[in-house]
């Protein structure tokens, strides 16, 4: 049917059915095989060809398409050297070997060797110290044993926190080089049979990644806060604070074995021991030395986002933004193309609706981002360039990334929790035939019954038949600039928990063969993801009033404050006990073969002024109850003028959560309710300004940040009360 002015409006169920009819798992498998046929790192010919494929498909489906290009600093390795030079000489590192059972893994023409982006080039030779995960607590443990990493090369295992923290903290401690390896306890035969017998990381597998200091700011390191257009003012590489200074390489656990098994010194504590078959030791002596050298091409590179739009009718200047990135470290089947092909299915379905005469009330913007892997480059630069317009027009950003087999996970802005729950109730889980929502509830309850500790809030919701609670967003994908910098409410969703993609993560084995064998056979969950995300976009684009309920957001804020109160009380009790422990007690209480000095002296935890923040959350809770009650009771009877006024009041409400000065040490991050942790990276910290100040014993900052959060939440409550007044 062609578009005509006489076309009858489609009902919600009819639109969903037409969307579903365009979603084909077989078609997704074809797209995935084509898009993973060559290396897809930023700037590679195959990655650029994928961008052209994506653009062509959007145009065929009736979308308006343009490119958003940026010039960014992106280093690609010219040479990498890793050699054991004592007590024996042995060459390590280099490209991973292909596997006969995996055709794609042997198609390595043009692939880059294992590396991490934005490390500091250098050529160093030094003894090696094992630092566990290489996080702050690990360096405190080393200091208590009198072990220094100054002038040494550290070797840290993946896990515990974001990889970029490992070389950053190492260089702050005086190390001159850093190696990061995948320990099989967490990433290999400890979790799954090694590939190709299972999805687990094989001995030669290497996890690439970025070590850009994204906790300071993501995106192009030379243009913080502005889009990296050709004429943008730029920092120099030497002055860019997010580029690290010491050479760093990721290595396999096969290569790590050659180093770790030879280390001397005291045995490490039990919690530092991984899954390799020898006794882990601290090292640091001249007996074991490593030569590490990295040289990179630091010339600017061009990235290209594909931006596709279906313009809205009644509310053209309100945008529902949906995105997934298309660049990978090598082939990128699981990360990110399993999410990209689901988004393509949605775009095809929405295009079919458009051709049938449907016109969304709000504009729909679909973005295929480039350069996510090195540092969220494409999405961050687009947000920074279009910041004013996004603040004015974007009502939500919906993100996906890698997808897999299992349960639906949804995190993000809690006012959309009920929407996510309704959509999950409509889509069937492809393995069981139950609804996605019912399978999630069953999974939470079954794990709790089996004695596995989990989220008590989620368990309570599952037992009552409620919606899946939305967790807070930290970082690690393209929602970061939207929610943390621009104040655009955001969701991140995907299926997982039962696939084995972790073993191929950021390696040459993240391939088509691995994915369809171990992660999502037949791409059944790729189809399910398209149906979930596509329905969300349809509901949001066509709602007369955005389907928001603020009770979950207010409840989350209350729980975050309760957690901080508990943290403060626990810290105060610990401080009192520690004050009574002398150095002699620590000496007598430790193993003479592993003597421990006292912990580093820390200022005692005082009272933190939380009354104003407590009162602000109380106001927010009342405002949320009033709004949710009013919209439930009177929403169906609103006049057109009331709907328009209500949308105007609600649009941009999350910008009230932005701190004018940003978070301490990283003003680019401005959301007072959630942020990636300074020492967790991807993991979220809630009420981050206050929480991290307490954790790091910056007590003046804690009092100030509590006040900033209180003012923001009072402002949010005021805006919500103004919206409620429209309804009444």
VMD Tcl script that draws the C-alpha trace (Angstrom):
set ca {
  {0.00 0.00 0.00}
  {1.39 3.42 -0.85}
  {1.29 6.37 1.54}
  {-1.90 8.42 1.13}
  {-3.63 11.03 3.22}
  {-6.64 8.68 3.48}
  {-4.71 5.83 5.10}
  {-6.32 4.68 8.33}
  {-4.21 5.05 11.48}
  {-2.63 1.78 12.50}
  {-3.23 0.38 15.96}
  {-0.40 -0.56 18.28}
  {-0.85 -4.30 17.68}
  {-0.99 -3.86 13.91}
  {2.24 -1.86 13.87}
  {3.99 -4.43 16.07}
  {2.84 -7.25 13.79}
  {4.15 -5.46 10.71}
  {7.46 -4.84 12.48}
  {7.73 -8.52 13.45}
  {6.98 -9.62 9.89}
  {10.12 -7.86 8.70}
  {12.37 -9.41 11.35}
  {14.17 -12.46 9.98}
  {16.84 -14.40 11.86}
  {17.97 -15.94 8.55}
  {18.43 -12.50 7.05}
  {20.39 -11.42 10.12}
  {22.70 -14.41 9.69}
  {23.38 -13.32 6.11}
  {24.16 -9.77 7.21}
  {26.40 -11.03 10.00}
  {28.37 -13.33 7.72}
  {28.97 -10.53 5.22}
  {29.83 -7.90 7.82}
  {32.32 -10.15 9.66}
  {34.17 -11.32 6.53}
  {37.16 -9.04 7.19}
  {38.84 -7.02 9.95}
  {36.64 -4.15 11.14}
  {38.95 -1.94 13.18}
  {38.57 1.80 12.75}
  {39.72 2.89 9.31}
  {40.00 -0.61 7.84}
  {38.67 -1.10 4.29}
  {36.14 -3.67 5.47}
  {34.83 -1.38 8.21}
  {34.36 1.37 5.64}
  {32.59 -1.09 3.33}
  {30.24 -2.01 6.18}
  {29.37 1.66 6.62}
  {28.47 1.82 2.93}
  {26.37 -1.36 3.27}
  {24.48 0.06 6.24}
  {23.83 3.36 4.46}
  {22.60 1.55 1.34}
  {20.16 -0.59 3.33}
  {18.69 2.39 5.16}
  {18.14 4.20 1.86}
  {16.46 1.14 0.33}
  {14.08 1.03 3.29}
  {12.99 4.64 2.82}
  {15.05 6.45 5.46}
  {16.71 9.83 5.01}
  {20.44 9.17 5.45}
  {23.53 11.30 5.96}
  {27.06 10.78 7.23}
  {28.56 12.53 10.25}
  {32.34 12.43 9.83}
  {35.00 13.43 12.35}
  {38.78 13.61 12.37}
  {40.15 11.94 15.49}
  {43.46 10.96 17.01}
  {43.66 7.18 16.78}
  {46.92 5.21 17.10}
  {47.41 2.00 15.16}
  {50.40 -0.22 15.95}
  {53.38 -0.14 13.61}
  {55.32 -2.67 15.66}
  {54.93 -4.51 18.96}
  {57.70 -6.41 20.73}
  {57.47 -8.64 23.79}
  {60.46 -10.74 24.78}
  {61.43 -12.65 27.88}
  {65.12 -11.73 28.29}
  {65.87 -13.37 31.63}
  {66.38 -16.02 32.93}
  {65.88 -17.35 29.37}
  {65.36 -15.62 26.06}
  {62.01 -16.19 24.43}
  {59.91 -14.25 21.92}
  {56.32 -13.71 23.05}
  {53.31 -11.83 21.72}
  {52.35 -11.41 18.09}
  {49.18 -12.22 16.19}
  {46.88 -14.97 17.44}
  {46.77 -18.17 15.38}
  {43.71 -19.04 13.36}
  {41.72 -22.16 14.19}
  {40.96 -24.73 11.46}
  {37.34 -25.06 12.60}
  {36.85 -21.28 12.30}
  {37.18 -20.06 8.73}
  {36.93 -16.38 9.62}
  {39.75 -16.53 12.16}
  {42.13 -17.42 9.32}
  {41.14 -14.38 7.24}
  {43.67 -12.07 8.87}
  {44.88 -10.05 5.89}
  {44.96 -6.45 7.09}
  {44.25 -7.31 10.73}
  {46.20 -5.45 13.39}
  {48.20 -7.41 15.99}
  {46.99 -7.53 19.60}
  {47.30 -4.04 21.08}
  {45.57 -1.53 23.31}
  {44.70 1.90 21.98}
  {46.08 5.10 23.53}
  {48.86 3.48 25.54}
  {52.15 5.38 25.51}
  {54.70 4.26 22.94}
  {58.06 3.26 24.35}
  {60.88 0.71 24.49}
  {61.69 -0.60 27.98}
  {63.41 -3.55 29.63}
  {62.88 -4.23 33.34}
  {62.01 -6.79 36.02}
  {58.37 -7.81 36.35}
  {56.01 -7.44 39.31}
  {52.66 -9.24 39.45}
  {50.01 -6.80 40.71}
  {46.86 -8.96 40.65}
  {44.15 -6.79 39.00}
  {46.30 -3.67 39.25}
  {43.67 -1.65 41.14}
  {44.10 0.67 44.15}
  {43.59 -2.04 46.77}
  {46.25 -4.16 45.10}
  {48.83 -1.38 45.35}
  {47.93 -0.87 49.00}
  {48.59 -4.59 49.57}
  {51.96 -4.28 47.83}
  {52.87 -1.21 49.90}
  {52.11 -3.09 53.13}
  {54.68 -5.68 52.04}
  {57.27 -3.11 51.08}
  {57.03 -3.99 47.37}
  {57.47 -1.14 44.88}
  {56.77 -1.17 41.14}
  {58.87 1.92 40.46}
  {61.06 1.30 37.44}
  {59.43 -2.10 36.85}
  {57.05 -3.60 34.30}
  {53.83 -4.72 35.93}
  {51.71 -7.64 34.82}
  {48.02 -7.49 35.75}
  {45.17 -9.82 35.00}
  {41.96 -8.68 33.39}
  {39.01 -8.27 35.75}
  {38.10 -6.39 38.90}
  {37.80 -3.09 37.04}
  {38.17 -1.50 33.66}
  {41.37 -2.30 31.72}
  {42.34 1.37 31.29}
  {42.79 1.76 35.03}
  {45.57 -0.84 35.06}
  {48.23 1.05 33.07}
  {47.01 4.40 34.42}
  {47.53 3.36 38.03}
  {50.76 1.56 37.13}
  {52.25 4.73 35.66}
  {51.09 6.71 38.71}
  {52.98 4.19 40.86}
  {56.16 4.69 38.84}
  {56.03 1.60 36.60}
  {57.61 1.98 33.15}
  {55.50 -0.62 31.34}
  {52.33 -2.69 31.73}
  {51.16 -6.10 30.51}
  {47.53 -7.21 30.84}
  {46.61 -10.85 30.43}
  {43.46 -12.97 30.49}
  {43.66 -15.40 33.40}
  {41.82 -18.66 32.61}
  {40.17 -18.56 36.04}
  {37.91 -15.76 34.79}
  {38.39 -15.95 31.03}
  {39.19 -19.35 29.62}
  {38.87 -22.94 30.77}
  {37.74 -21.79 34.23}
  {34.42 -20.65 32.76}
  {33.97 -22.75 29.60}
  {35.72 -25.32 27.42}
  {38.33 -23.57 25.32}
  {37.45 -22.72 21.74}
  {36.77 -24.58 19.46}
  {35.51 -27.24 21.91}
  {33.55 -24.54 23.72}
  {33.25 -20.79 23.77}
  {36.05 -20.16 26.30}
  {39.17 -18.20 25.43}
  {41.90 -20.50 24.05}
  {45.46 -20.27 25.43}
  {46.63 -17.96 22.63}
  {43.57 -15.70 22.74}
  {44.18 -12.01 23.52}
  {41.71 -9.38 24.68}
  {42.41 -6.14 22.85}
  {40.88 -2.92 24.07}
  {41.22 0.75 24.77}
  {43.15 2.23 27.67}
  {42.11 5.80 26.89}
  {41.38 7.49 30.22}
  {37.66 7.59 29.45}
  {36.86 8.16 33.11}
  {38.19 11.70 32.61}
  {36.35 12.11 29.31}
  {35.59 9.80 26.36}
  {35.86 10.64 22.69}
  {38.67 12.19 20.72}
  {41.41 13.01 23.24}
  {42.38 16.22 21.42}
  {38.92 17.88 21.37}
  {37.30 17.49 24.80}
  {33.81 18.97 24.92}
  {33.57 19.88 21.21}
  {32.97 17.87 18.05}
  {36.17 16.76 16.30}
  {35.40 18.53 13.04}
  {38.27 19.41 10.70}
  {38.50 22.99 11.95}
  {38.08 22.24 15.68}
  {40.74 23.57 18.05}
  {42.88 20.70 19.28}
  {45.17 19.83 22.13}
  {48.50 18.26 21.31}
  {49.00 14.57 21.95}
  {51.51 15.45 24.68}
  {49.02 17.66 26.54}
  {45.96 15.41 26.10}
  {45.23 14.10 29.62}
  {43.47 10.94 28.46}
  {46.45 9.51 26.52}
  {48.67 7.34 28.72}
  {52.45 7.60 28.99}
  {53.83 4.05 29.39}
  {53.95 1.24 26.80}
  {51.26 -1.36 27.36}
  {50.31 -4.60 25.66}
  {47.57 -7.21 26.17}
  {48.83 -10.79 26.14}
  {47.45 -14.32 26.20}
  {47.54 -16.61 29.19}
  {49.94 -18.83 27.24}
  {52.43 -15.94 27.11}
  {51.63 -14.87 30.68}
  {52.53 -18.38 31.81}
  {56.06 -17.94 30.44}
  {56.52 -14.87 32.65}
  {54.49 -15.63 35.78}
  {55.77 -19.18 36.22}
  {59.33 -17.87 36.51}
  {58.71 -15.08 39.05}
  {60.49 -15.30 42.39}
  {59.71 -13.78 45.74}
  {56.99 -14.38 48.29}
  {53.80 -16.23 47.29}
  {50.83 -13.98 46.71}
  {47.73 -14.12 48.95}
  {45.05 -16.67 48.07}
  {42.74 -14.09 46.53}
  {45.49 -13.08 44.07}
  {45.88 -16.59 42.65}
  {44.42 -17.34 39.26}
  {43.83 -20.53 37.33}
  {47.28 -21.25 35.92}
  {49.02 -24.43 37.15}
  {51.74 -22.97 39.36}
  {52.17 -20.96 42.56}
  {51.74 -17.25 41.83}
  {54.50 -15.00 43.25}
  {55.04 -11.25 43.44}
  {58.30 -11.17 41.50}
  {60.24 -7.93 41.17}
  {63.76 -9.40 41.25}
  {66.30 -9.06 38.46}
  {65.98 -12.79 37.75}
  {63.00 -12.28 35.43}
  {63.18 -9.43 32.92}
  {61.00 -8.52 29.98}
  {61.63 -6.34 26.94}
  {58.49 -4.43 25.92}
  {58.31 -2.06 22.95}
  {55.37 -0.46 21.16}
  {55.47 1.96 18.24}
  {52.26 3.40 16.77}
  {51.03 5.53 13.91}
  {49.49 8.57 15.58}
  {48.26 10.36 12.47}
  {44.62 11.58 12.50}
  {41.99 9.18 11.21}
  {38.52 9.78 9.81}
  {35.48 8.13 11.40}
  {32.03 8.05 9.83}
  {28.69 7.71 11.62}
  {25.67 6.71 9.53}
  {22.66 8.78 10.68}
  {19.22 7.77 9.36}
  {15.96 9.61 10.04}
  {12.23 9.11 9.68}
  {10.83 12.61 10.24}
  {7.97 13.01 12.65}
  {4.61 14.54 11.91}
  {2.92 16.11 14.92}
  {6.10 16.46 17.02}
  {8.89 16.60 14.47}
  {11.24 18.42 16.85}
  {11.13 15.64 19.43}
  {13.62 12.87 18.67}
  {13.67 9.21 19.63}
  {17.33 8.29 19.09}
  {18.45 4.68 18.67}
  {22.02 3.51 18.17}
  {24.57 0.70 17.91}
  {28.19 0.83 16.76}
  {29.58 -1.11 13.82}
  {33.38 -1.02 14.31}
  {35.16 -3.93 16.02}
  {38.62 -4.83 17.27}
  {38.91 -7.52 14.62}
  {35.84 -9.19 13.06}
  {33.41 -8.13 15.80}
  {30.66 -10.73 15.41}
  {29.40 -10.59 19.00}
  {30.73 -7.12 19.76}
  {29.14 -5.16 18.12}
  {27.62 -6.66 14.99}
  {25.16 -8.95 16.78}
  {23.50 -5.76 18.02}
  {23.90 -3.91 14.72}
  {22.07 -6.57 12.71}
  {19.19 -6.51 15.20}
  {18.99 -2.75 14.72}
  {18.97 -3.24 10.95}
  {15.95 -5.56 11.31}
  {14.15 -2.84 13.26}
  {15.03 -0.25 10.63}
  {13.69 -2.51 7.88}
  {10.43 -2.98 9.81}
  {10.00 0.73 10.47}
  {10.77 1.42 6.82}
  {8.02 -1.00 5.78}
  {5.59 0.81 8.05}
  {6.64 4.13 6.52}
  {6.07 2.82 3.00}
  {2.63 1.56 4.11}
  {1.60 5.08 5.05}
  {2.49 5.25 8.74}
  {4.09 8.47 9.97}
  {5.57 8.60 13.47}
  {4.48 11.51 15.61}
  {8.04 12.08 16.81}
  {11.10 11.91 14.59}
  {13.07 8.67 14.76}
  {16.85 8.89 14.44}
  {18.88 5.69 13.96}
  {22.65 5.95 14.33}
  {25.32 3.42 13.38}
  {28.35 4.66 15.27}
  {31.96 4.35 14.16}
  {34.95 4.31 16.51}
  {33.20 3.06 19.63}
  {35.84 0.52 20.52}
  {38.82 2.89 20.89}
  {36.95 5.37 23.06}
  {33.26 5.95 22.20}
  {34.55 8.26 19.48}
  {31.69 8.46 16.99}
  {28.84 8.89 19.46}
  {30.74 11.28 21.74}
  {31.80 13.58 18.90}
  {28.26 13.60 17.47}
  {26.76 14.46 20.86}
  {29.35 17.16 21.50}
  {28.82 18.74 18.08}
  {25.02 18.64 18.38}
  {24.77 19.21 22.13}
  {22.42 22.21 22.08}
  {20.02 20.58 19.61}
  {20.01 17.26 21.47}
  {19.21 19.00 24.76}
  {16.29 20.70 23.05}
  {14.93 17.77 21.04}
  {16.08 14.30 22.19}
  {13.55 12.62 24.49}
  {15.49 9.34 24.84}
  {18.50 7.44 23.56}
  {18.17 3.63 23.22}
  {21.44 1.72 22.92}
  {22.42 -1.82 22.09}
  {25.84 -3.36 21.63}
  {26.70 -7.06 21.75}
  {23.79 -9.49 22.04}
  {23.61 -13.15 23.01}
  {21.47 -15.99 24.27}
  {19.53 -15.91 27.55}
  {17.71 -13.25 29.54}
  {16.84 -9.69 28.62}
  {18.85 -7.09 30.47}
  {17.72 -3.46 30.54}
  {19.50 -0.69 32.43}
  {19.18 3.05 32.43}
  {16.78 5.87 33.22}
  {14.24 4.37 35.61}
  {11.27 6.46 34.46}
  {11.10 4.07 31.47}
  {10.94 0.93 33.63}
  {7.22 0.34 33.10}
  {7.60 0.77 29.34}
  {10.41 -1.81 29.27}
  {8.26 -4.17 31.35}
  {5.26 -3.87 29.02}
  {7.36 -4.53 25.94}
  {9.10 -7.52 27.58}
  {5.68 -8.98 28.35}
  {4.74 -8.94 24.65}
  {7.82 -10.58 23.10}
  {8.34 -14.34 23.36}
  {11.58 -15.87 24.57}
  {12.73 -18.01 21.62}
  {13.96 -20.93 23.75}
  {10.96 -21.41 26.03}
  {7.99 -19.76 24.36}
  {7.25 -17.82 27.55}
  {7.26 -14.05 27.47}
  {10.65 -12.41 27.91}
  {9.30 -10.84 31.12}
  {8.09 -14.15 32.57}
  {11.38 -15.85 31.76}
  {13.28 -13.07 33.54}
  {11.07 -13.47 36.63}
  {11.53 -17.23 36.61}
  {15.28 -16.89 36.27}
  {15.56 -14.50 39.22}
  {13.40 -16.69 41.45}
  {15.09 -19.96 40.46}
  {18.56 -18.58 41.19}
  {17.41 -17.24 44.55}
  {15.93 -20.63 45.42}
  {19.21 -22.30 44.49}
  {20.98 -20.17 47.06}
  {22.66 -17.78 44.63}
  {22.79 -14.31 46.10}
  {21.30 -11.69 43.87}
  {19.56 -8.36 43.73}
  {16.93 -8.39 46.46}
  {14.96 -5.65 44.72}
  {14.84 -7.76 41.56}
  {13.76 -10.81 43.57}
  {10.94 -8.88 45.23}
  {9.75 -7.59 41.84}
  {9.90 -11.07 40.32}
  {7.94 -12.63 43.17}
  {5.22 -9.97 42.87}
  {5.01 -10.23 39.07}
  {6.44 -6.74 38.72}
  {8.67 -5.12 36.13}
  {12.39 -5.76 35.92}
  {14.14 -2.99 37.91}
  {16.51 -0.95 35.78}
  {20.07 -0.73 37.03}
  {22.19 2.42 36.71}
  {24.37 3.05 33.68}
  {28.11 3.45 34.06}
  {30.06 3.47 30.81}
  {31.44 1.15 28.16}
  {29.10 1.88 25.29}
  {27.58 4.68 23.26}
  {24.95 5.83 25.76}
  {27.74 7.50 27.76}
  {27.71 10.95 26.16}
  {23.91 11.05 26.08}
  {23.13 10.32 29.72}
  {26.27 11.56 31.46}
  {27.09 14.69 29.47}
  {23.95 15.82 27.64}
  {21.34 14.77 30.21}
  {19.35 12.73 27.67}
  {17.61 9.81 29.43}
  {18.98 6.55 28.09}
  {18.44 2.81 28.03}
  {20.89 0.02 27.25}
  {19.48 -3.40 26.42}
  {20.45 -6.82 25.19}
  {20.05 -10.52 25.82}
  {22.73 -12.60 27.52}
  {23.79 -14.84 30.36}
  {23.72 -18.17 28.52}
  {26.09 -17.65 25.59}
  {29.87 -17.98 25.68}
  {30.97 -14.82 23.90}
  {33.20 -13.75 26.80}
  {35.83 -16.20 25.61}
  {36.06 -14.52 22.21}
  {35.77 -10.93 23.45}
  {38.01 -8.51 21.52}
  {39.99 -11.32 19.88}
  {40.24 -12.80 16.38}
  {37.86 -15.51 17.62}
  {34.96 -13.05 17.86}
  {33.92 -14.44 14.51}
  {30.84 -15.56 12.64}
  {31.64 -19.22 13.32}
  {32.11 -18.67 17.06}
  {28.95 -16.60 17.35}
  {26.52 -18.89 15.56}
  {27.98 -21.93 17.34}
  {28.32 -20.75 20.94}
  {26.60 -17.39 21.43}
  {23.28 -17.27 19.57}
  {22.74 -20.29 17.30}
  {20.36 -19.40 14.49}
  {20.28 -15.79 15.78}
  {16.98 -16.44 17.54}
  {17.87 -13.81 20.12}
  {18.93 -11.37 17.43}
  {15.34 -11.50 16.22}
  {14.01 -11.16 19.78}
  {16.18 -8.09 20.40}
  {14.87 -6.42 17.25}
  {11.29 -7.02 18.39}
  {11.96 -5.60 21.86}
  {13.87 -2.51 20.76}
  {11.60 -1.92 17.77}
  {8.52 -1.91 19.98}
  {10.16 0.56 22.35}
  {10.88 2.91 19.46}
  {7.32 2.60 18.12}
  {5.70 3.29 21.49}
  {7.90 6.28 22.20}
  {7.58 7.74 18.72}
  {3.79 7.49 18.62}
  {2.79 8.23 22.22}
  {0.68 11.37 22.63}
  {2.44 11.76 25.98}
  {5.68 9.94 26.73}
  {4.95 6.78 28.79}
  {6.85 7.83 31.91}
  {6.45 6.71 35.51}
  {8.75 8.34 38.04}
  {8.23 6.14 41.10}
  {11.10 3.79 40.13}
  {13.48 6.73 39.69}
  {12.61 8.22 43.07}
  {12.87 4.79 44.69}
  {16.31 4.31 43.14}
  {17.49 7.66 44.50}
  {16.30 6.64 47.98}
  {18.12 3.32 47.79}
  {21.32 5.04 46.63}
  {21.26 7.35 49.64}
  {20.57 4.42 51.97}
  {23.62 2.62 50.60}
  {25.79 5.67 51.25}
  {24.49 5.98 54.82}
  {25.43 2.34 55.37}
  {28.85 2.99 53.85}
  {29.45 5.93 56.19}
  {28.33 4.00 59.28}
  {30.47 0.99 58.34}
  {33.50 3.17 57.67}
  {33.11 4.92 61.03}
  {32.99 1.60 62.92}
  {36.03 0.33 61.01}
  {37.92 3.56 61.71}
  {37.27 3.20 65.43}
  {38.55 -0.38 65.47}
  {41.59 0.38 63.35}
  {42.58 3.23 65.65}
  {43.21 0.69 68.40}
  {45.53 -1.53 66.34}
  {49.25 -0.92 66.62}
  {51.97 -1.87 64.16}
  {53.01 -4.58 66.63}
  {49.56 -6.18 66.40}
  {49.82 -6.32 62.62}
  {53.33 -7.81 62.89}
  {52.25 -10.51 65.33}
  {49.06 -11.22 63.42}
  {50.68 -11.86 60.03}
  {52.60 -14.84 58.67}
  {56.34 -14.25 59.33}
  {57.01 -15.42 55.77}
  {54.66 -12.72 54.49}
  {54.91 -9.88 57.03}
  {52.28 -7.18 56.71}
  {52.73 -3.63 57.85}
  {49.76 -1.60 59.04}
  {47.39 -0.15 56.43}
  {48.15 3.31 55.15}
  {46.98 5.99 57.58}
  {43.59 7.41 56.63}
  {41.61 10.30 58.07}
  {38.69 9.16 60.24}
  {35.20 9.38 58.77}
  {33.26 12.32 60.24}
  {29.55 13.04 60.14}
  {28.44 13.98 56.62}
  {25.59 16.47 56.27}
  {22.90 14.51 54.45}
  {19.72 16.16 55.76}
  {19.22 18.41 52.73}
  {19.70 15.49 50.33}
  {17.36 13.31 52.38}
  {14.70 16.05 52.24}
  {15.18 16.49 48.50}
  {14.61 12.79 47.89}
  {11.52 12.92 50.09}
  {10.20 15.76 47.90}
  {11.05 13.76 44.78}
  {9.22 10.71 46.12}
  {6.12 12.81 46.79}
  {6.30 14.45 43.35}
  {6.67 11.04 41.67}
  {3.66 9.60 43.53}
  {1.59 12.62 42.57}
  {2.54 12.47 38.90}
  {2.14 8.71 38.54}
  {-1.22 8.81 40.27}
  {-2.47 11.74 38.22}
  {-1.41 10.34 34.86}
  {-2.93 6.95 35.66}
  {-6.22 8.52 36.72}
  {-6.54 11.33 34.20}
  {-4.12 10.61 31.34}
  {-6.76 9.20 29.01}
  {-8.93 12.32 29.37}
  {-6.27 14.92 28.59}
  {-7.07 17.44 25.88}
  {-4.71 18.08 23.00}
  {-3.56 21.33 24.58}
  {-2.91 19.57 27.89}
  {-0.90 16.87 26.11}
  {1.20 19.50 24.36}
  {1.78 21.36 27.61}
  {2.62 18.15 29.45}
  {5.15 17.08 26.80}
  {6.75 20.51 27.02}
  {7.10 20.17 30.81}
  {8.57 16.65 30.59}
  {10.96 17.26 27.71}
  {14.44 17.82 29.04}
  {13.52 17.08 32.65}
  {16.62 14.91 33.09}
  {18.82 17.93 32.45}
  {17.92 18.90 36.00}
  {20.23 16.05 37.03}
  {23.28 17.73 35.51}
  {25.74 19.34 37.89}
  {26.77 22.80 36.61}
  {30.40 22.15 37.54}
  {30.50 18.43 36.74}
  {31.89 15.71 38.96}
  {35.16 16.18 40.89}
  {38.28 15.51 38.78}
  {36.17 14.95 35.64}
  {33.79 17.82 34.88}
  {32.81 16.30 31.51}
  {30.67 13.83 33.52}
  {27.76 15.84 34.90}
  {24.98 13.46 35.97}
  {24.56 13.58 39.76}
  {22.57 10.35 39.93}
  {24.92 7.94 38.16}
  {28.37 7.84 36.53}
  {31.13 5.35 35.72}
  {33.28 4.93 38.82}
  {36.69 6.57 38.94}
  {38.18 3.22 39.97}
  {35.67 0.84 38.39}
  {35.46 2.25 34.86}
  {32.49 0.55 33.24}
  {30.75 -0.15 36.55}
  {28.31 2.51 37.74}
  {28.60 4.60 40.88}
  {25.32 6.05 42.13}
  {25.12 9.54 43.60}
  {28.73 9.46 42.39}
  {29.97 12.83 43.59}
  {28.97 12.05 47.16}
  {29.72 8.32 47.16}
  {33.21 8.57 45.73}
  {34.10 11.46 48.04}
  {33.17 9.25 51.01}
  {35.02 6.24 49.57}
  {38.14 8.31 48.91}
  {37.85 10.21 52.23}
  {37.49 13.62 50.61}
  {35.05 14.76 53.26}
  {34.82 18.44 52.31}
  {33.92 17.29 48.80}
  {31.35 14.90 50.27}
  {29.48 17.69 52.02}
  {29.62 19.90 48.94}
  {28.49 17.12 46.56}
  {25.59 16.21 48.87}
  {24.41 19.79 48.55}
  {24.77 19.79 44.75}
  {22.77 16.56 44.51}
  {20.08 17.98 46.82}
  {19.65 21.07 44.64}
  {19.44 18.96 41.48}
  {16.80 16.61 42.92}
  {14.77 19.54 44.27}
  {14.83 21.06 40.79}
  {13.73 17.71 39.34}
  {10.86 17.52 41.84}
  {9.79 21.08 40.96}
  {9.66 20.25 37.26}
  {7.71 17.08 37.97}
  {5.21 19.00 40.11}
  {4.75 21.48 37.26}
  {3.94 18.57 34.93}
  {1.45 17.17 37.43}
  {-0.29 20.54 37.60}
  {-0.96 20.32 33.87}
  {-2.68 16.95 34.32}
  {-4.83 18.20 37.15}
}
mol new
graphics top color blue
foreach p $ca { graphics top sphere $p radius 0.5 }
foreach p [lrange $ca 0 end-1] q [lrange $ca 1 end] { graphics top cylinder $p $q radius 0.2 }
display resetview
